[in-house]
Amino acid sequence: MQTPPEHAYPTHWEADVVLRDGGTARIRPITTDDAERLVSFYEQVSDESKYYRFFAPYPRLSDRDVHRFTHHDYVDRVGLAATIGGEFIGTVRYDRINEQGLPAKNPEDDQAEVAFLVQDAHQGRGVASALLEHIAAVARERGIRRFAAEVLPANSKMIKVFTDAGYTHKRTFEDGVVRLEFDLEPTEQSMAVMRGREQRAEARSVQRLLAPGSVAVIGTGRTPGGVGRTALRSLLDSGFTGRVHAVNHAFPEDLQRLDPEDVPAVRTLREITDPVDLAVIAVPADSVPDVIRDCGEHGVQGVLVLSSGYAEAGPDGRERQRALLRQARSYGMRLIGPNAFGLINTAPDVRLNASLAPQMPGAGHIGLFTQSGAIGIALLSGLHARGPGDGGIAGISAFVSAGNRADVSGNDLLQYWYEDPDTDVVILYLESIGNPRKFARLARRTAAVKPVVVAKGARHNGTAPPGHAVPTVRVPDSTVAALMRQAGVIRVDTVTELIDAGLLLASQPLPAGPRIAILGNSESLALLAYDACLTEGLRPQRPRVLASAATPDDFRSALAEALSADGCDAVVVTAIPWVGEGAAVSPGGSEGAALADALRTAAAAHPEKPVTVVHLAMDDLAQTLAAPAPAPAPAPSAESSAPAPDQAACPEPAARTINPAPAPAPAPPPPPIPPAPSHFPRPPAPTGPPPTLAARQATPARDAEAGIPRRPRREPLRIPAYPAAERAVRSLAEAVRYAAWRREAADPGRVPEYDDIQEAAAGADIERLLDGLGPDVPTSRSVPVPPQDAEALLARYGIHTLPVLPAPDPDTAVRAAARLGYPVALKTTAPHLRHRPDLGGVRLDIAGEAELRRTYAELTDYLGSPEELRPVVQSMVPRGVDTVVRAAIDPAAGAVLSFGLAGAPSQLLGDIAHRLIPATDREVAEQIRSIRAAPLLFGWRGSQPVDTAALAELLLRVSRLVDDHPEVVGVDLEPVVVAAQGLSVLGATVRLARPPATTDLGPRRLPVY
């Protein structure tokens, strides 16, 4: 354990946290400069709270008390304060004690006494719970493993803080005092409690921004035009239900109301007597600090900064942005922006358009978040074109465009939309991911109940856009995409694909499988849809082509028949304008509207199966399908929908089935090894009823268990229409893959426990190795572990490497071979020759001493001197398949477990599968089978299958090692020879680094970019 010098201020303990009501507070260590703040804080605490803290009347603090409570060594005595506006609202402290309960200085004493005090005005906001999380993390860092607290029985609130934290605790009662003792080691319950509190608090903070009771637009121009006046106009035109104020210090003193908007006009926030919940700031960047100060003093809950001139403008702007964030958080406010486009909430009781969008989008069930104003405009415009108006297929629930994302990010919106009953689909456009581990965790949880569709910009250059301070991505974009899919995220590439996928997922149920029926009145269009299905890894049936003169009733009958078939999971309808005799369309109606009604009627009878439409030159069809529809008529009975006897006896003349070449089997069983690339895994056969989005009744139990309210079931009468078959099928394929993930997520597997893992001993080894590095090694730098120490560390987790003996000369090589036993392998370990058997640096099956000496001479004559080659001798192992297993910490993706075949498949072709750590047994089994070269492991062309069970166990053990010890930032096992029975690890390297001060596993905190 590294003990810092006395009074070294630990800056990494500082943190901004979101409280229960959505406001923020800053937690930091108490210093000697806080004496006046402490006295002022104590004076505002009620006598009852003081009595609960000190067990006696204690009206004021003595000078000795003040000195004691502000002087800490940050090791054995630590005090933290929660502050808002620079003033204390709560404090916590611990003192290390020995077994007798006396003050202690010995690091072997791992218990401390803890005590809290929270200002009465801020009790009930979760201040004590947040302080407990942080003081517990500090204590663990300082080697303290248990807390003890004495509480009066009447102090039920504080007792609840301790008992609800989820730690393992013991409770006793003696001498009129409740004594609580609890271990500080995080448990599954304590992590669940912490993350549940984090979710509720961050969701509440977003809700306060999206549903304000009053809005002040600061920087409203005196004349029409300009950013401020435009934002005010948008706010009023949207029908905002709350109060609106226009603020500009340049307004004339006698101006009471702003014309023609007819809203109250004031020069400063101080002139507004009512509370202001949201401030929209549109003033020059130099003036923003004064505005933020006024907002904080007025009690504004959140600010939306439209002003530019921050991190996107260069280094000076970046510092200005960081100062802006510090200032806003110091007052307990959340911040959207700067350089933001705005936010929108279409809820009928809010109707908020605090953005620069020229019109209010229609209300619906799609949640949008973007980091780019331009992409935000494109998304809003694209959705409006596909289904304008409230209740249309393209309606949104909320929209946030965060600009430079200094504070509120996509993670915050995921927390909010996770439990928002008005949002069915989440769409995110991200240019950077500030906290990737948290994003993966939140996305996985949200995707378990509703789709999350993501497009990411700046994917290939490894740099963040201006204004985004995030770690550089080290893994390829394809790897990031694969990891997102593991978390259930639907990853797309373009804005158009975002809209296409979002519309289908928001309006249709999830398909039960990949079997797709195709029908329509154009053979060419049907074939395009058929080919697109094959490209996307779906299982299309032979298209059914209706006659060019097919009527809407013909479409209705064909669609009803397709949906009724057991072998159909979804239907693609293709349509072109038809030509025929007779009254195919009702008088006064368009052909598109008539066809839309027919398709809706058929689809309404089978709400469990999705339907999508591909059309050419039929814009009225797309518009009618996208618009809200009246309640459907009662579904036709089986008798009425079935074909008449004479129709059943002979084929329908208006339809025919085409046979593409080659035609796939109707529903072939999935092969043992997926032949498709990992980007398009073949979905498993469906089991059980499909989950649905538009029809929520398929998953009420799971949603109820998650505590997520769901609105009543909506009939899926809005059908998405696409102008190209490829776009429709691609969106449908994303839904099929997502539905398969949802079914698998119901049983994600488990992280196995192995009895032979020595976690504590491994931790001690790691601490010893890091102590040997010295205290000056930065957390960003990793160092290799010496080979013997690496082997010992891996052995703690049941990962045993084959012994390697150095052979600096022929005689030593002979002695090493005699010790290991023949046959042996002689190989070089020089960095430029490692894992390069093609260069001749590895010689196998050496049977005796003479052959070993001859081989040694050949090796050194051909490749270089022994000093350069660093030869080693190793025992031979049973023949098998050479593989590579790696684990690494990527700053953008988090902890990643990788697997592939050694040599050309992984190095040349990039055939490597990745999973997030910790990986479950099911995820590892899928990982092994997901690489393109996987058939080599399962008996390809008559070869003997290898022991994939042993391989899966090795992957799980490596995952456990990296997950248990964040100091392990790299593990490389290569080659791992997997034989028919068992496996052998022939080479291993481990890299260690001091863990960062904070990770996603630590106490909740807001990020700082």
N, C-alpha and C positions, 0 to 999 in steps of 0.2 A: 504493500500500500504506500502510495506516494503522499507524504505529509508536507504540505506547503509551509513556507516560513510564517511565523506569527504575524497575524493581521494582514496577510496578502488578500486583497479584495477579490473574491471569485466572481468575475463578471459573467461567467457562463451560467450562474444561478439566476440571473435576471431573466424575466419572462413576462410577456403580456398574455393574459388569459381572458376568456369569455366567461362571464358569470351566468348564473341560472336565468336571469331575466333578459339576457342578450347584450347587456352592457359589458364593458371591458374594464380591467384593472391591471395594474403592473405589480408584479411580485419581485422583490429585490432584497438583498441582504441589508440589515440595519447597520449603520455606520456611526461613528462618533459625532458626525455632523447632524444627527437626527434628534438631538436632545430636545430642541424646541418643538419639533413636530410630535415627538412622543408625549410631551407634557400637554400640548394642545389636544391631541387625540384622547388622552386619558380624561381630560376635563369634560369631553363630550360623551363619555360613557356613563350610563346610568349607575346609580348606587347598587341596584340589584345585580347588574353585570359585574361590577367590581367585587361584590360579595361572593358571587359564584367563582370568580377568578382566584381570590385570596382567602376565601373561607372566613372572612371577618370584614367588618366595616373598614374601608380603606379609601378615604375621600380624596387623597392626593398622594403623588409620588414624592418621596424624599430625594434629596440630591444623590444620596447613595444608591437609591433605586434607579434613578435615571442613568447614573454611571454604569451600573451593573447591566442594565437592559440595552445599553448602546455600545458597550465594549465587548467584543467577541474575538476569539482566536480563530473562528471559522473551522474548527476541528472538533474540540470537545464542548465548546459553547457556541451556539449558532442562533441567530435571530433573523427572521424574515418578516417583512411588512408588505401588506397589500395597500397600494396607493391609488388615488384618483386625484388628478389635478395637483399632484405633488404632496398631498396630505394623506396621512395614515387613515385607513378605514378598518384595518385588522392587523394583528400581529400574532406570531407564533415563535416559540423558542424551544430549544432542547438543551439539556445539560447531561453530559455523559456521567453515569453513576456506576458504582461497583455493586457486587451482590448484596452489600449491606445498605444500599441506597444512598451512599455518600458520594460527593463529587470525586471524579476519577480522571486521571490523565493517561492511564495505561491503555494502549491500543487493544490489549487483550480483553478489556472490559467492553463488551459489545451491546450494552443496554444504555438507554437514555430516558430521562424524564421529559415529557413534552407538555406544554400548556398554551392555550389560545386566549385571545381577547378580541372580540369583534364589536365595532361601534353599533349601537342599537339601531340607528337609522339604516344600517346596511345588513342587519341580520335577516336571514331568509333568502339572501341572494346567492348562496353557495360560496361565500368567501372562505369560511372555515374548511370546507371540503377541498377547495383549490389549494389552500395553504397546507393542508395535511398531505396532499399528493406531492407537493414540492419539498416540504421539510423531510418527508420519508425518502425521497430520492437523494437529497443532500446527505441524510444520515447513512444511507447505504454506501454512498461514495466515500464516506469517512469511516467505514468499517463498523458501523452500528447496525445491528441486526434485529433489535427489539426496542419497542417503545413501551413506556409505562406512564399512565396518567391517573391522577386522582381527581374525582369529580363528585360534587355534592349530588345526592339522589334527586333533588329538585331540579337540577340542571339537565332536564331531559333532552334539550336541543343538542347539547354538546355530547351527551352519551350517544345520541343517534348518529352524530357525525362519525364517531369512532366505530360503532357497530355496523353502520351501513357501508363502510369503506371496502368491505370484502376481504380484509385480511383475516388470517387465523388468529383468534383472540381468546383470552381467558378473562372471566369477570368474577370478582370477589367483592364481598362487602364486610368492612371491618371498621369499628370505631366511628360509625356514622358516615363513612365515605365509601364510594364505589371505586374500586381499583381495577383498572383495565390494563391488561398486558397483551400486546399483539406483535406477531412477527412481521417484519417489513419485507420479506421476500414476496414479490408479486405472485398472486395466485390467479387461476383462471377466473375466479369470481371477482377479484379486485380489478383485473384488467377489464372485465365486462362492465363493472360499475363505472370505472373511469371513462371508458369509451361511450357508455350510455349517457353519462353526464355531458361529455364533450358534444355528442350529437345533439342533445336537446338544447344545450346552450348556444351552439353555433347556428342551429336551425332557427332558434328564437331571434338571434341577432339579425339574420337575413329577413325574417318575417317583419321585424320592426322597420327595415328599410323598404320592403315591398308594400307594406300596408300602413303608411303614416296617417295620422289624423289631421296633420297640418304640414304644409310645405312652404318654405320661404325660398324664393329665387333671388339670390344675392348677385347683383351685377346686371339686373334688368335694365336694358337701355332705355333712354328717355324717348327715343324715336323707334319706329318699327325697324326690324332687322337686327342683326347681331345675334350672338350665341345666347345671351341671357333672355332677350325678348322672344327668340324662337322657342326656347325651352318653356317659357311662360305660356306662349300661345299653344304649344303642344299639350301642356298640362290642362289648360282650360278646354280645348277642343275635345279632349278625351272624355270629358264629363266627370272629372275627379270629384269624389263625394266629400272630400275634406275641405279645410280652410286653405286659402292661398294668399300669400303676401309677396309683394314686389319690394325689393330692397335695393337701394342705390344711394350712396352717400352724396351724390350730386343732384338728387331730387331737390326742387325748390322746397323751402320750409313750409310754404302754405299748400303744398300738394297733398291732398288727402287720399285721392283715388286716381288710379292710372287709367287713362282712356286710350283706346276704346274698350279695353278689357274689363274696366270697371271692377278692379280689385284694389284692396288697401295698399297704399304706397307709403313706405317709411324710409328714413335715411339710415337707420341702424336697427339691429335686432332688439336693442334695449327698448325701443318704442313699441314693440309688440308685447302686449300684456299676457297673451295666452301662450301656452307651451308651443314649441316648434319641434316636430319630430324629425323632419328631414330638411336639410339645407342643400339646395342646388347652387353650386358656386361657379360663377362664370365671370371671374375678374382676372386681371393679369397675374401671372405667377408671383410677382413681387408683392402683391397685395394680399395673397392668400393667407399668410401667417396671421395677419391682423383679423381676418375674417374667421379663421379657425379659433382664435382666442375668444372672439365675441360669441361664437357658437358654443364653445365649451362653457363659458360663463353663463350663458342663457339656458344651459341644460339640453341642448340639441342632442338627439340620440344617434344620428348618423349623418354623414356628409357625402354628397356626390360631387366630385370635382371634375367639371368639364374642361377646366383650364389646361392649356398645354405649356411647354417650356420646362419639362422635368427630365427624367432620365433619357427620354428619346432625343434630348438636345445635347447630350454629352456629359462629361464628368461633373461639371458644375451643376447641371440639372439633376444628376443622380444624387448628389449630396443634398440638393434642395428637396428632392423627393423623400429621402430618408428623414430629413428634418420634419417634413410635413407629416409623415407617418408617426414619428415620435410624438409630435405635438397633438395630433388627433387622438392617439391612444392615451396620452396623459390625461385627457378629459373623459376617458371611457367611451369614446365614439368609434364606431366602425366607419371605414372609408372605402368608397368605390372610386377608382381612378388612381391618380390623375389622368388627364388626357382621355377621359371616358366618353362614350357615346350616350350612355344613359341607361335607364331601367324602365320596365313596363310591367304592369300587373292588370290583367283583363278581368279579374274577379268583379262581378256586378256590384258588390258593395264597396269597391275601391275605385276602379276605373282610373288607374294611374298611368300617365305617359310622361315621365320625367326624362325625356330624351330629345334628341334632335330629329327623330323620325317624323316625317311630314304627316302621317296619319296613324290612327290607332289600329293595331292589328285586330283581327277577329278573335273572339274568345274561343278557346278550345283546350286541348289537353297535352300540348307539347311545351316542354320547358326548354328555353334556349339560353346558352351562355357562350359568349365570344370574348376573346381578348383583343379583337380588332374591330374598330368601328366600320371599316369598309366591308368586312365579311358580315358584320351585323346587318348592314344595309342590304347586302346581297341576299342573306337568309330571309329577312323580313319581306323583301320584294318578291323573292321566289315563292315563298309560301302564299303571299297575297295573290299572286298570279294563279296558283293552283287551287285556291279555295277561299275567296274573300268572304268576309262577313262572319258574324257570331254563329257558332255551331257548325261551321263548315269543316271540311276534312283537314284543312291546314290551320285551324285556329290554335293559338298558343295560350298557355296559362300564365307564363311570366317570361321576361326577357331581361338579361343583364349583359351589357357590354362594358367590361371593366378596364379597358385601356391598358395602362401600365401595370395594373394588378398589384399595386403596392400593399394592399391589405386583403380585401374580399377577393376570393379566387374561386376557381371551379370546385375546389374541395368544399368550400362553404355552401355552394349551391347544391352539391350532392347531398350534404347533410340535410338541407331544407327539403329538397325534392324527394328524398327517401320516404318521408312520411306525409308528403303533401297529397291529399286525396284528389286534387284537381289536376295532377300531372301524371300522365300515363307513360310518356316517353321523354327521356332526357337527351338533348342534343348539345354537344360541346364542340366548339372550335377552339383548339389550344395551340399556342405557339411555343409554349414552354410549360413544364410541370415543375413547380417549385418544390413540392414535397412528394416525390414519386412513391415512396413506401405508403404514405397515407392515402395518396390517390388510388393505388392498387387496392388497399383495404376497403376504402369507401366505395369504389366502383364495384368491387365484388359483392359487397353487401347490397348495394342498390340494385345491381343487375339481377339479384336473386328475386326481386319483386317487380321490376319494371326495366325495360330496355335502356341501355346507355349507349348512344351512338357518338363516336368521336372521330373528328378529322383533325390532324395535327400538321401545322405548318412548320417550316424550318426543320425538316426531317433529316436532311442529308449533309448539311454543312457543319454540323456539330457546334453551332453557335446559337446563342439566344438572340431574339430580335432586340432592337434598342429599347431600353427601359426594363428588360427582364434579366435580373441577376440570378442565374441558376447554374448548377454544375453542368459541365460539358458531358454529352453522351459519349460513352466509349463503345457501346455495342451497336451493331448495325440496326438500321431502321426495321429490317425484317424481324430482328429479335424482339424489338420493342413491340411490334405488332403481334407477335406470337404470345408474348407475355400478357398483352392486353386481352387477347382472346382467352387466355387461361383464366383471367379475372372476369370473364363474361362480357367484356366490352366489345361492341360491334365497331370495328375499325374500318373506316372508309377513307378515300383519298381526296375527294372533291366536295365542294359546296353542293353541287347537284346531287351527288350520292347521299349527302346528309339529308337533303330534303326528300329524295326518293325513299330512302329507308325509313325516315321518320313518318312519312305519310302512311306507308303500309302498316307499320307497327302500331300507329295510333288508331287505325281504323279497323284492323282485321285481327281475328284470333291467331294465335300461334299455330303453325302446322304441326300435326302429329308425327310427320315423317317427311321423307324426301320424294314421295311418289306424286308426280305432277301430271294432271290431265290438261290437255291443250285442245281447244275447240275454237272455231271461228269460220268466217266466210271468205278467207283468203289462204290459199295453200302456201303461197310464198311466205306470208307473215307467220303462219303456223310453223313452217320449217325453220325460220329464223329463231322462233321461240324454242323449238325443240333443240336446235344446236346450242343455244345459249344455256339451256338446262344441263346438257352434257358437259359443257365447259365449266359450269359452276359445281359439278359433282352431284347433281340431282339425278333422279331416276324418272325421266319423262315417259309417259305412255305414248303410243302411236297417236299422232294428232287426228282429231276428227274434224273434217272440213265440211262445212255446210255449203249448200249451193249459193251462188252469188245472189240469187233472188230470195234468200232466206229472210223471213220476217222476224220481228221481235218475238213472236210466239215460238218460232223455231229455235231462237236463241234460248228462250226461257226453258223450253222442254229439254234441249241439249244440256244446258247447265244443270238443271235439276237432276237429270240422269247421271251426269258426271259426279255431282256431289253426293248422290245416293250410293255410289259404288264403294264397296269396302276397300278396294285397292287404291283409292284416291285420297291423298292428304291435302291437296290444294289444286286450284284450277286457274289456268291462264286463258282468258278469253281474248281473241284477236278479232278486230272488226274494221271493216272498211265500208264506205258508203255503198249501199246496195241498190240494185235496179230490178224492179219487178212489177208485174201487173197486179192490179187490185188495190184495195185500201189497206196497205201495210201500216199506214200511219193514220192516227185519228185526225179528223179535220182540225186544222189550226195548230197542230203539234208538229214538231220537227222530228226527223228520224232519230236523231241522237237522244232526244228526250224520251221517245217511245222505247228505244232499246234500253235506256237506263232504267226505266220502270220495270221492264221485263227482267233484267238482270237482278234488280233489287228483290223482286218477288221471289225468284228462285233462290237467291242467296239467303233471304230471310228464313226460309224453311230449313236451312242447315247452318245455323250460326256458329257451329264449331269448326268449320273449315274456311280458310281464307280464299278470297277471290280477288284477282287483279286483272285489269283490262289493258290491252295494247290496242291503240287506235291510230289510224292514219286519216287525216283530213276530216275529223269528226270532233271539232272543238266543243260543240254543243253537248256531245256525249260526256266528255270529261267534266264540263262545267256542271251538268246535271248530277252526275255521280258524286261530285265533290260537295255539293250543296246539302244542307240539312234536309232530311226527308221527313214526311209525316209518319206517324206510327204505322207499321205495316198491317195489312189485312191479315186475318187468320190464315195460317198456313194451309194449303190444300191438303185434303186427305190423301191417303195412299191410293185410294181408288181413283180419285180425280187426277192425280199426277201420273198414274201408270198409263202406258200406251194402251190403246184400244186393242181388242183381240185381232182385228184385221191388220192393225199396224204391226203387232208383234209377229204376225205370220209372214210378213214380207218386209224387206228393208225400206227405210224411209227414203223417199226419192230426193229429198232436199239435203241429204248428208252422205258423206262417204269417209272412209278411213284410209289415210295414206300410210304407206310403209316406207319410212326412210331406210336407207341402207348405210350401215347395218342397223338392225333394230335390236334394242336391248331386251333382255328377258323382262317379263312384267315386274317381278320383284325378286331378284336373285339374292340368295343369302350372302351376307357380307363375308368377304374373304378373311382368313386369319390375320393377314398383314395388309393394311390399307395400301393399295397401289398408288393412290393419289398423293401429290405433294402435301406437306404438312399445312400449307396455306388453305387447302380445301379438303379437310378430312371427311371421309365418307360418314355421314351421320349413322348412328346405330339404329337398329330396328326399334320402333316406338313401343313403349310399354305403358299401359294405363292411359287414363284420359289426358288429353293435351292441355297444358296451361293456356290461358287466353289473356289477351289484353283488353279487347273491346268487350268481351263477355267474361266478366270477372268471376262468375260462379264456379269456374273450374278449380280455383285455388283459394277458397275462403278460409279453410282451416289453417293453411300455412300463413296467410296474411294475418289471421287473428292471433296466431301464436307469436308473430313478430310485433304485435301491438300496432299494426298499421290499419287505420280505418279505410274502408273502401266504399265508394259511392254505389248506388244501386246499378244493376246490370243495364248496359245500353245495347240495344240491338245494332249489329254491325251493318247498317243500311247505307253507309257511305263507303264507296268502293274506289280505291285509287286507280287512276288511269295514267298511262305513260305513252309518250309518242314513239317509243322505240322498244322492241322486244328485249334487247339486252338490258336496258335499265329496269324493266319490270322484273325480269328473271333474276337479276343481280340482287335486287331488294328482297325478293322472295327467298333466294338462297341464304341471305343474311338472316332472315327470320327462321329458316329451317335450322341453321347452325346454332342460332341463339336458343331455339326451343330445345335442341339436343343438350346444350349446356345447362339449361334450366333443369332438365330431367336429371342430369348427372349431378348438378349442384345439390339436389335433394339428398344425395348420398355421396358426399365428396371424398369419402375414405377417411382414414385416420393417420395420424403420425405415430408410428409404433413406438412402444417402450421396449428397450433392450436391457436385460438385467446386467449385462457385463459392461455397460457404459459407466465410466467413472467421471462424472461431470465435475465434481468438486476437485478431484485430483488434477484434472485437465486445467481447471481454472487456476489452481496453484502453479502449475507448470507455466502457464501463459503469463501470470503475474511475475514469476521469477525471470522469465525471458525478457519481458518488457522492462523490468527494473534494471536489467543489465544494459539496456540501451541508453540509460540516462534520462533525466527529466526534460532535456532540451529538444528531444525529437518531436517535431510537430505531428499533430493528428493526421495531417494529410499525407504523411510519408509512411510507406510500408517497407519492411525489411524482411529478407529471407531468413528462415529459421535454419540453423545448422542441421545437416542431414540426420545425425543421430537424434537430436532433439525433436526433429519433425517426425521421425519414425516412432519415438516414444509417445509423442502427443497423439498421433493417429491411433496408436495401440490402445490408448485410453478409451477410444470409441470403437474398439473391435475391428479396426482397419489395420491389417498386418501386411507389411511390405516384405518382399523377398530380400534376404540379406545380400548386400553387395560388399565385396572386399576389394580394397585398392590393390593395384598391381603395377607399381612404378618400375618394375624390372622383371625379367623372365623368372628369376628364382622366386621372387615373392608371388608371382602369378601361380607357379607350381605349388607352392605351399598353400595358397588360398584354395586351389582346386582340390588338393588333398583333404583340406579341412571340410570343404563342401561336399565332396564326392562327385566323381565323374558320372555322366557327361556334364560339361559346363559350357557357359557362353563367355566369350571375351568381347568386350565392347568399349568404345570410347565414350567419355563423358564431356568432352570439350564442347562449349556452347555452340560452336558453329557446326558440330556434327551430331548433336543430340537429335533423336527422332529422325535421323536421315539414314536408314538402312541402305538406301540406293547408292550411297557413296562408299559402301563397303566397311563402315565402321562397326559393324556387328557381325561376329562369327559364331555360329551355333553348332551344337552337337559335337563338341570337341571331346573325343573319347579317352585320351590318355596324355601322359606327360610329353611324349615326343611330338605329338600333333599340336599340343599347346605351345611348345617352344617354337615350332615351325610357324604356327599361325601368328604368334607374337612378333616374330621377325618380319613376316610379310606385312603385318599391319603397320609397324613402325617404319619399314622401308617405303611403304606406299603412301602413307598419310602424314608422317611426321614423327618427331621425337616423342618419347613417353611423357616428357614434361608438357608438351603441347597437347597431346591426345588425352592424358589422364585416364589410362585404361583401367578397367575393373573386371573382376571375375564374378559370375553369378551362376547359380544352379539352373539347370534346364527345368522347364515346367511342361506339363502336358500341352499338346497342340490345341489351339482353339482360335477364336476370333480376337484380334487386337482391337481394343476400344480405348477411349479416353473419357475420363470423368473429371469435371472441373466444377469449382464453385468460386464465385468472385462477387465482390461488392461493387456494383456500378453506381456512380453518383446520380444517375437519372432513373435507372430501373430498380435499384435496390439490390438485395441479395438474390443471386441467380445461380441455379444449378444447371449445368450443361452436360450433354452426353452426345457422343458420336463414335464412329469407327475411326481408329487411328489411321494416319497417313492421308492418302489422296482424297478419300470421301469427305473428311472434315476440313483438311487444309486447302485442297484445290477446289472442291465443289461446295464448300460451306454447308455440308449436310450435318448440321448439329441441331439438336432439340434442346429447348430451354424451358425451365419451370421456375416459378418464384419459390423462394424459401420462406417458411418451411413447406416442404412438399409432402403430400400424403401418399399412402401406398397406391391408391388408384391413379394419382397423377403420375407417379413414377412408372407404373406399368404402361400408361398411355405414352409417356415420354419415350420409352424404349421402342415402342412400336411405331412411333411417328416419323422416324427418320426414313429417308428413301431407301437406304441400304439395309433396312431391318430384315428383309428376307434372309440375309446371310446368317442371321442369328437363329432362324427358325427352320433350317433344313432346306435351303434353296438348292434346287437341282439334285436332290438326293443326298446332300451332305447331312452330317449328323447335327441335330439341333444342340445348341449350347445351353448352359444353366442360366437362364434369364432370371430365375428366382434369386440366385446368389447375386446377380448383377443388380437387381432391384434393391436388395438389402444393402449393398454397398452404397448405392445412390442415397438411400434413406439415412444411412449412418453419416455420410458426408453432410447431408442437409441438416441433420441434428447438430453436428459439430459447429457449423457456421451459425445456426440459429441460436444455440446456447451461448456462444461466445462471440460477441460482436468484434472482439479484437482480431479474430481470424478473418482476414480480408481476402485471402486467396488460398485455394487448395487445388493442386494439379496432380492427378494420378494418370501417368502415361508411361508405357502402355499398361492396360489392364487386360490380361489374356483370359478370356472367358472360355472354359473348356466344357466338355459334356457334363462333367461333375466338378463344380466349384470354379474358382477363379484365382488368379495370382496377380498381385500388384507389383510390377517390376520397377517402377520409378515413382517417386513422390516428392513434391516440394510444397512447402507451406509458407505463407507470408503473414506477418503480424503487423498491426498498427495500433496505436493508442486509440481507443474508441472516441468518437466525437462527443462533445459535452452533452449533446442532446440527440436523441433519436426518436423515432415514432414509438418506441417501446417505453419511453420515459413519460414523465407527467405531461399532461396536455398543455399546450402553449401555442400561441399564434406565431407563424413564421415571420422572419424578417428577411426581405429580399434585398 
